[in-house]
Amino acid sequence: MDTYSLLRQFADSWMLLALFLFFVGMVIWVFRPGSAAKDREIGNIPFRNEDKPAPADSSAKTPKEA
């Protein structure tokens, strides 16, 4: 049996099963109980500094330093 046929047979059988189980696991992980609060917190990151701009990073140069 040549390499292509062997890899094709593996991909059509076991790899298909492995990827399907990975997909089902990811769906269960996303919709698990308790993840909604954490997802909401992560989704609100851009709005944390709504009153004033976030402080500049020490690595970023301000226009005065340039």
PyMOL commands that set and color helices and strands:
alter all, ss='L'
color gray80, all
select helices_A, chain A and resi 3-30+35-43+45-47
alter helices_A, ss='H'
color red, helices_A
deselect
rebuild
show_as cartoon
